[in-house]
Amino acid sequence: GSVYESFLNRHPCGRNAAQRGDGELLVVAAGPSHRLRWRKHLGASETSPLIVGNRIYVGDAEGNVYCLRGIDGKTIWAYHAGGAVKGAIAYDHGDVFFGAYDGLLYALRASDGKLVWRAQSARDWFGGHGTFYSTPAVAYSRVYLGSTDGHVYSFGERSGKLRWSYRTGGFVYGSPAVWQGRVFVGSYDSRFYALDAATGALLWKFQANGPISGSATVVDGIVYFATLHRRTYGLDARTGKQVWTFPDGAFTPVVTDGKRLYVVGWGKVYAFSPRRTLHTASLGP
């Protein structure tokens, strides 16, 4: 019965809003009253809150990850990473996973925030690491995420050991979507990729009309994504063939309730009625 939303800060975008500042997590009643339940002061936050049972997990640009009590926002534990935490946090089998702008992927014990392992992106020619804006996707005992170094990475869920990496031609900001042994992710090189979840081998790729920043969504065998040129695509998830497109949407535009397909556009929300019943197969976190 509550809606959870994180905020950067009170300054307009373009004034270091995504670096440091007066961010917060705001929790309001989902019903007609919209009554404020509680609020939690944070650093500037771009992290969508993760809800697991009666706990809330959220990060901020100052490198903090918080585990909060759902009823009142009281801090249960906090962990400080070596760089800004901008993507959301993923949960599986008692652990939480997130990437940071220090080029590290972290696995923490969800109960108390104890570090389980850390893994890092590849080094470039100058010894630096790509940063992680992407939200991890956890499946098949692997953790998948993209990096600003242009790679998509697969790490072992329990060990943090690198299993494979695939190089695209641009930044990978979006969270991978995982479905039936495939990993789907877009890149700033304007291409959308389908990779084998076990090996990282390229299955197919699709040339879109502009850079891809947001995450993909798989619904009923169709993978949806959008470009920064405000166009949403629907591709056959098995073959990469285009089956639908719409001239709006930019980041992660598509959600469904199993009855309709909703597309978030520029200042608009669109609802589409399918020709047959939708079956949600997999959603990228």
C-alpha positions as CSV (number, residue, x, y, z in Angstrom):
1,G,0.0,0.0,0.0
2,S,3.0,2.3,-0.3
3,V,4.9,4.0,-3.2
4,Y,8.7,4.3,-2.8
5,E,10.6,6.9,-4.9
6,S,14.1,8.2,-4.7
7,F,15.2,11.7,-5.7
8,L,18.5,13.4,-6.7
9,N,18.1,16.6,-4.9
10,R,16.3,20.0,-4.9
11,H,18.5,21.5,-7.7
12,P,17.6,21.3,-11.4
13,C,19.5,18.9,-13.6
14,G,22.8,20.3,-14.8
15,R,23.9,21.7,-11.5
16,N,25.8,18.7,-10.3
17,A,22.5,17.1,-9.4
18,A,23.8,13.6,-10.0
19,Q,27.0,14.1,-7.9
20,R,26.2,15.2,-4.3
21,G,23.3,16.9,-2.7
22,D,20.0,16.9,-0.8
23,G,18.5,13.6,-2.1
24,E,15.9,11.5,-0.3
25,L,13.7,8.5,-0.4
26,L,10.1,9.5,-0.2
27,V,7.3,7.0,0.8
28,V,3.7,7.9,0.4
29,A,0.4,6.0,0.6
30,A,-0.7,4.4,-2.7
31,G,-4.3,5.2,-2.1
32,P,-6.3,8.4,-2.7
33,S,-4.9,10.1,0.4
34,H,-1.2,10.1,-0.8
35,R,-0.3,10.5,2.8
36,L,3.4,10.8,3.6
37,R,4.4,7.7,5.5
38,W,8.1,8.6,6.0
39,R,11.1,10.1,4.3
40,K,14.8,9.3,4.5
41,H,17.6,11.9,3.7
42,L,20.2,10.5,1.3
43,G,22.9,11.7,-0.9
44,A,21.8,12.4,-4.5
45,S,20.1,9.1,-5.5
46,E,19.3,7.7,-8.9
47,T,18.7,4.2,-7.4
48,S,15.3,2.7,-7.8
49,P,14.4,1.3,-4.3
50,L,14.5,-2.5,-4.0
51,I,11.9,-4.0,-1.7
52,V,12.5,-7.5,-0.2
53,G,10.0,-8.4,2.5
54,N,9.9,-5.6,5.0
55,R,13.3,-4.2,4.0
56,I,14.2,-1.5,1.5
57,Y,17.6,-1.3,-0.2
58,V,18.8,1.9,-1.9
59,G,22.1,3.6,-2.9
60,D,23.3,7.1,-3.5
61,A,26.0,9.1,-5.3
62,E,28.2,9.3,-2.2
63,G,28.8,5.6,-2.4
64,N,26.4,4.6,0.4
65,V,24.1,1.6,0.3
66,Y,21.3,1.5,2.9
67,C,19.1,-1.3,4.2
68,L,16.0,0.4,5.7
69,R,13.1,-0.9,7.7
70,G,10.1,-0.7,5.5
71,I,7.6,0.5,8.1
72,D,9.5,3.7,9.2
73,G,12.8,4.0,7.2
74,K,15.0,3.2,10.2
75,T,18.5,2.2,9.1
76,I,19.2,-1.5,9.7
77,W,22.7,-1.3,8.2
78,A,24.7,0.9,5.8
79,Y,27.7,0.0,3.6
80,H,30.1,2.5,1.9
81,A,31.5,1.6,-1.5
82,G,34.5,3.2,-3.2
83,G,32.4,5.2,-5.7
84,A,29.0,6.5,-6.5
85,V,26.2,3.9,-6.6
86,K,23.8,5.0,-9.4
87,G,22.2,1.8,-10.6
88,A,19.6,-0.1,-8.6
89,I,20.4,-3.1,-6.3
90,A,19.5,-6.7,-7.2
91,Y,18.7,-9.5,-4.7
92,D,19.0,-13.3,-4.9
93,H,19.4,-16.1,-2.3
94,G,20.1,-13.9,0.6
95,D,22.6,-11.5,-1.0
96,V,22.4,-8.1,-2.7
97,F,24.4,-7.0,-5.7
98,F,25.3,-3.6,-7.1
99,G,27.9,-1.9,-9.2
100,A,29.7,1.4,-8.4
101,Y,31.7,4.1,-10.1
102,D,34.9,2.7,-8.7
103,G,34.6,-0.1,-11.3
104,L,33.7,-2.7,-8.7
105,L,30.7,-5.0,-8.5
106,Y,29.8,-5.8,-4.9
107,A,28.0,-8.7,-3.3
108,L,26.8,-8.1,0.3
109,R,24.9,-10.3,2.7
110,A,21.4,-8.9,2.8
111,S,20.8,-9.6,6.4
112,D,23.7,-7.5,7.8
113,G,25.5,-5.8,4.9
114,K,28.7,-7.9,5.3
115,L,30.9,-8.0,2.2
116,V,30.7,-11.4,0.5
117,W,33.0,-10.6,-2.5
118,R,34.0,-7.8,-4.9
119,A,34.8,-8.1,-8.6
120,Q,36.1,-5.5,-11.1
121,S,35.8,-4.5,-14.7
122,A,38.7,-4.9,-17.1
123,R,41.6,-2.4,-17.1
124,D,42.1,-0.1,-20.0
125,W,45.5,0.8,-21.6
126,F,46.0,3.4,-18.9
127,G,45.3,1.1,-16.0
128,G,41.8,2.5,-15.3
129,H,38.5,0.7,-15.0
130,G,35.1,1.2,-16.5
131,T,32.4,2.3,-14.2
132,F,29.1,0.5,-13.4
133,Y,25.9,2.5,-13.9
134,S,24.0,-0.7,-15.0
135,T,21.8,-2.5,-12.5
136,P,22.8,-6.2,-12.2
137,A,20.6,-8.9,-13.4
138,V,20.9,-12.2,-11.5
139,A,20.1,-15.5,-13.2
140,Y,21.5,-19.0,-13.7
141,S,23.9,-18.5,-10.8
142,R,25.5,-15.6,-12.7
143,V,25.4,-11.8,-12.2
144,Y,25.2,-9.9,-15.5
145,L,25.7,-6.1,-15.9
146,G,27.1,-3.5,-18.4
147,S,29.9,-1.0,-18.0
148,T,30.9,2.3,-19.3
149,D,33.9,0.6,-20.8
150,G,31.5,-0.9,-23.4
151,H,31.5,-4.4,-22.1
152,V,28.8,-6.7,-20.8
153,Y,30.1,-8.8,-17.9
154,S,29.1,-12.2,-16.4
155,F,30.4,-13.0,-13.0
156,G,29.8,-16.1,-10.8
157,E,27.0,-15.3,-8.3
158,R,28.7,-17.1,-5.4
159,S,32.4,-16.4,-6.1
160,G,32.5,-13.2,-8.1
161,K,34.8,-14.9,-10.7
162,L,34.6,-13.5,-14.2
163,R,32.9,-16.0,-16.5
164,W,32.9,-14.0,-19.7
165,S,32.7,-10.5,-21.1
166,Y,31.5,-9.2,-24.4
167,R,32.6,-5.9,-26.0
168,T,30.1,-3.6,-27.6
169,G,31.0,-0.3,-29.4
170,G,29.8,2.1,-26.7
171,F,28.7,2.7,-23.1
172,V,26.4,0.1,-21.6
173,Y,24.2,1.8,-19.1
174,G,21.1,-0.3,-19.1
175,S,20.5,-3.4,-17.1
176,P,20.5,-6.7,-19.0
177,A,17.3,-8.6,-19.4
178,V,17.6,-12.4,-19.1
179,W,15.2,-14.8,-20.8
180,Q,15.5,-18.4,-21.9
181,G,19.3,-18.6,-21.8
182,R,19.7,-15.2,-23.5
183,V,21.0,-11.9,-22.3
184,F,19.6,-8.8,-23.9
185,V,21.2,-5.4,-23.6
186,G,21.6,-2.1,-25.6
187,S,24.6,0.1,-26.1
188,Y,25.5,3.6,-26.9
189,D,26.8,2.3,-30.3
190,S,23.0,2.3,-31.3
191,R,23.0,-1.5,-31.5
192,F,20.9,-4.0,-29.4
193,Y,22.5,-7.3,-28.6
194,A,21.4,-10.8,-27.7
195,L,24.1,-12.9,-26.1
196,D,24.3,-16.5,-24.9
197,A,23.9,-16.4,-21.2
198,A,26.3,-19.2,-20.6
199,T,29.2,-18.3,-22.9
200,G,28.6,-14.6,-24.0
201,A,28.6,-15.6,-27.7
202,L,26.7,-13.2,-29.9
203,L,23.4,-14.7,-31.0
204,W,22.1,-11.6,-33.0
205,K,22.3,-7.8,-33.0
206,F,20.0,-5.1,-34.2
207,Q,20.8,-1.7,-35.6
208,A,18.5,0.9,-34.0
209,N,18.1,4.6,-34.8
210,G,20.2,6.0,-31.9
211,P,22.1,5.4,-28.6
212,I,20.4,3.0,-26.2
213,S,20.6,4.0,-22.5
214,G,17.7,2.2,-20.8
215,S,17.0,-1.4,-20.0
216,A,15.1,-3.9,-22.0
217,T,11.9,-5.8,-21.1
218,V,10.8,-9.2,-22.5
219,V,7.1,-9.8,-22.8
220,D,5.6,-12.9,-24.4
221,G,8.7,-13.6,-26.5
222,I,9.1,-9.9,-27.6
223,V,12.0,-7.9,-26.3
224,Y,11.2,-4.1,-26.0
225,F,13.7,-1.3,-25.7
226,A,14.0,2.4,-26.7
227,T,16.6,4.8,-28.0
228,L,17.6,8.3,-26.9
229,H,16.1,9.4,-30.3
230,R,12.7,8.6,-28.7
231,R,11.7,5.4,-30.5
232,T,10.6,2.2,-28.9
233,Y,11.2,-1.1,-30.7
234,G,9.8,-4.6,-30.2
235,L,11.9,-7.5,-31.6
236,D,11.4,-11.2,-31.7
237,A,13.6,-12.3,-28.8
238,R,14.7,-15.5,-30.6
239,T,15.7,-14.0,-34.0
240,G,16.1,-10.2,-33.5
241,K,13.5,-9.5,-36.3
242,Q,11.6,-6.3,-35.8
243,V,7.9,-6.9,-35.1
244,W,6.8,-3.5,-33.7
245,T,7.9,0.1,-33.3
246,F,6.5,3.3,-31.8
247,P,7.7,6.9,-32.1
248,D,8.1,7.7,-28.4
249,G,10.0,6.4,-25.3
250,A,13.6,6.9,-24.4
251,F,15.0,5.0,-21.4
252,T,13.1,1.9,-20.1
253,P,9.7,2.5,-21.6
254,V,7.8,-0.7,-21.4
255,V,5.9,-2.3,-18.5
256,T,2.9,-4.6,-18.5
257,D,0.2,-5.8,-16.0
258,G,-0.5,-8.9,-18.2
259,K,-3.4,-7.3,-19.8
260,R,-2.0,-4.2,-21.5
261,L,1.3,-2.9,-22.6
262,Y,2.3,0.5,-21.2
263,V,4.9,2.7,-22.9
264,V,6.4,5.7,-21.0
265,G,7.0,8.5,-23.5
266,W,8.1,12.1,-23.3
267,G,5.6,13.5,-20.9
268,K,3.0,10.9,-21.8
269,V,2.0,7.3,-20.9
270,Y,0.5,5.1,-23.6
271,A,-1.6,2.0,-23.1
272,F,-1.8,-0.7,-25.8
273,S,-4.3,-3.6,-26.0
274,P,-2.7,-6.8,-27.3
275,R,-4.4,-9.0,-29.9
276,R,-4.0,-11.9,-27.4
277,T,-3.3,-12.3,-23.7
278,L,0.2,-11.2,-22.6
279,H,2.4,-13.6,-20.6
280,T,5.3,-11.8,-18.9
281,A,8.3,-14.0,-19.5
282,S,11.1,-11.9,-17.9
283,L,11.7,-8.3,-16.9
284,G,15.1,-6.6,-16.7
285,P,15.6,-5.2,-13.2
